[in-house]
Amino acid sequence: METSAFDYELPESAIAQHPLAERDAARLLVDQGTEVAPLNRNVRDLAELLEPGDLLVLNTTRVLPARLALCKETGAAVEVLLLERLDGASLSDSGTSRWEALVRPGRKLPPGTVVRPVEGTGLEVVIEDDLGDGRRAVTIDVDGPLLDVLERFGVMPLPPYITEVLAEQERYQTVFAERPASAAAPTAGLHLTSEVLARCTERGIVRADVELVVGLGTFRPIASDQIEDHVMHGEFFRVPQETLDACARTKANGGRVVAVGTTAVRALESAAAFGMTEGRTELFIHGDYEFAIVDRLMTNFHLPKSSLIVMIDAFIGARWRDLYADALRDGYRFLSFGDAMLLTRQ
């Protein structure tokens, strides 16, 4: 299948540059299938759009302040975006650790280049080998716990299409975020509040958690002409056995498994496909993929020709084009800080 089939015109004016003042005020386009027009609702209505006995699955990963503005000894600016740890050290450790990272300007940073913060001490990064696809290995040396140092020198790694400054860093975290590890947020979850989740519980909708550490596999664009030639980078996932048991119980009782975000989908479907509760996944959901677990999906609007659009196509078929066209016509906000959709698997 040609990658161009997943292109669409996205006006710059449709890209949300900042989150709404109230998370759950985001609009929600509710898919009702091919024969019925979609509903225009809000995320705060989620509980009444689901049914008692449904299972709401959340990705609890937390975003690291992983974008570092550093400089060479010459004073030249360098940006390092940490993607994933290459060793088993903890974020509470001090000393050295190795990471996979994106660095800019990569061509001017040969192995052995040392970069440091423009102001302050306690952090040193050594640029190392080329790992392919623009990735580099880096060694980080810190004084004090690594997470504390990253919170001091790093900022949230917002996507490049967001050009405005984020006033509150926590708005790029979900309210249920737990272990800091990701290089990007599971953005569909950004709309949920404790009040929305409480209303879901009151209505008899059960919650279950998974973890997928968002990295290059999720946000790397498709560069190949054919979808089938795209290779996903591995990302760590964990699906507790109790979550798998809850999914099985929900389906047996006639309920639906509702994933919040494409990363929750990849975690659940990876557990089903590979028969394991944690590990690395390179699962690329496209074409006639047979979903084993997920019945409904709450998700944001995604970039053209991305692996996420391809997943949506596998989930609901070609009608995603009509839904996206409706959303653009009706002024929905797109991408990470934008509005959302509630889709039902075809």
CORBEL-V652180 format. One record per residue. N is the residue number from 1. OMEGA is omega in degrees with one decimal (* if undefined). Layout:
BEGIN
N;OMEGA, N;OMEGA
END
This chain:
BEGIN
1;-176.4, 2;179.6, 3;-179.6, 4;178.7, 5;-177.6, 6;176.5, 7;170.7, 8;-178.4, 9;179.9, 10;178.6, 11;178.7, 12;-178.7, 13;-179.6, 14;-177.4, 15;-179.9, 16;-178.2, 17;-178.7, 18;177.4, 19;175.4, 20;-180.0, 21;177.6, 22;-176.0, 23;-172.0, 24;174.3, 25;178.2, 26;178.2, 27;-178.1, 28;177.6, 29;-173.1, 30;179.0, 31;177.0, 32;177.7, 33;-172.4, 34;-172.7, 35;-174.4, 36;179.3, 37;178.6, 38;176.4, 39;173.3, 40;-178.2, 41;176.5, 42;-178.6, 43;179.7, 44;177.7, 45;-169.8, 46;-176.0, 47;-177.8, 48;177.4, 49;174.8, 50;-177.3, 51;172.8, 52;-177.0, 53;173.9, 54;-179.8, 55;179.7, 56;-175.1, 57;-174.8, 58;172.2, 59;-171.8, 60;179.8, 61;178.0, 62;-177.6, 63;172.7, 64;169.7, 65;-161.4, 66;177.7, 67;-174.7, 68;174.4, 69;-173.8, 70;176.7, 71;174.1, 72;178.6, 73;178.5, 74;-175.9, 75;179.9, 76;-176.5, 77;178.5, 78;174.1, 79;177.4, 80;175.9, 81;-179.1, 82;-178.7, 83;-173.2, 84;179.3, 85;177.9, 86;176.7, 87;-176.1, 88;-177.1, 89;-177.9, 90;175.9, 91;176.9, 92;-179.3, 93;169.9, 94;179.7, 95;-172.8, 96;172.9, 97;-179.6, 98;-176.0, 99;162.9, 100;-174.1, 101;165.8, 102;-178.7, 103;177.6, 104;-3.2, 105;-170.8, 106;-175.9, 107;-179.3, 108;-177.9, 109;179.3, 110;177.0, 111;-178.6, 112;178.8, 113;179.3, 114;177.9, 115;-175.8, 116;175.4, 117;176.2, 118;177.1, 119;177.9, 120;-178.9, 121;177.2, 122;179.2, 123;175.4, 124;-178.5, 125;176.2, 126;178.9, 127;-176.0, 128;-168.1, 129;172.8, 130;-179.7, 131;-178.2, 132;178.8, 133;177.6, 134;-177.9, 135;175.5, 136;167.5, 137;175.2, 138;172.9, 139;-178.7, 140;175.9, 141;-175.5, 142;170.6, 143;-178.1, 144;-179.9, 145;-175.1, 146;-178.1, 147;178.6, 148;-179.4, 149;178.4, 150;178.6, 151;178.4, 152;-172.7, 153;-173.5, 154;174.0, 155;178.5, 156;-178.0, 157;-179.7, 158;178.0, 159;-176.5, 160;179.6, 161;173.6, 162;-173.7, 163;179.0, 164;-179.4, 165;177.5, 166;-174.8, 167;-179.7, 168;-177.7, 169;-178.3, 170;178.6, 171;172.2, 172;172.6, 173;171.4, 174;-179.9, 175;-179.6, 176;-178.3, 177;-177.6, 178;-171.5, 179;178.4, 180;-178.0, 181;-167.9, 182;176.2, 183;176.4, 184;-178.9, 185;166.5, 186;-158.9, 187;177.8, 188;180.0, 189;179.8, 190;-177.0, 191;-172.6, 192;177.0, 193;176.1, 194;-179.8, 195;177.7, 196;-179.9, 197;178.5, 198;177.9, 199;176.0, 200;179.0, 201;-180.0, 202;-178.4, 203;178.1, 204;177.5, 205;-173.7, 206;176.5, 207;171.9, 208;-174.7, 209;169.7, 210;172.0, 211;166.5, 212;-178.1, 213;-173.0, 214;-179.8, 215;-174.4, 216;-179.7, 217;-178.7, 218;-171.3, 219;177.0, 220;180.0, 221;175.6, 222;-177.1, 223;-177.1, 224;178.4, 225;179.8, 226;-179.3, 227;-175.0, 228;-179.0, 229;-179.0, 230;178.6, 231;178.3, 232;170.6, 233;-178.3, 234;174.9, 235;-179.8, 236;175.0, 237;175.1, 238;175.5, 239;-179.1, 240;179.4, 241;179.6, 242;175.6, 243;176.6, 244;178.2, 245;179.1, 246;176.7, 247;-179.6, 248;-179.7, 249;-179.9, 250;-178.5, 251;-179.6, 252;-178.7, 253;176.9, 254;178.0, 255;-178.7, 256;175.4, 257;-176.1, 258;-179.9, 259;173.6, 260;178.0, 261;179.4, 262;179.1, 263;175.0, 264;176.1, 265;-177.3, 266;178.5, 267;-178.1, 268;-177.3, 269;175.6, 270;177.4, 271;179.6, 272;-175.3, 273;-173.2, 274;177.3, 275;177.8, 276;-175.3, 277;173.8, 278;-178.6, 279;178.2, 280;179.9, 281;170.9, 282;-177.2, 283;177.4, 284;-176.3, 285;-178.3, 286;173.5, 287;-176.2, 288;177.1, 289;179.7, 290;-179.2, 291;-177.8, 292;-171.1, 293;-167.6, 294;179.4, 295;179.0, 296;-174.9, 297;168.7, 298;-174.0, 299;174.7, 300;174.0, 301;-167.5, 302;179.0, 303;173.0, 304;174.7, 305;177.0, 306;177.8, 307;-179.8, 308;173.2, 309;-179.6, 310;176.5, 311;179.0, 312;178.2, 313;177.9, 314;-174.7, 315;-175.4, 316;-179.7, 317;-171.6, 318;-178.8, 319;174.5, 320;-179.9, 321;178.9, 322;179.7, 323;178.6, 324;178.3, 325;176.9, 326;-177.0, 327;179.0, 328;179.9, 329;-176.2, 330;173.8, 331;174.6, 332;179.1, 333;-171.8, 334;172.1, 335;-161.5, 336;-179.7, 337;-176.0, 338;-178.6, 339;-172.5, 340;176.3, 341;170.8, 342;-172.0, 343;175.9, 344;-174.8, 345;-179.8, 346;*
END
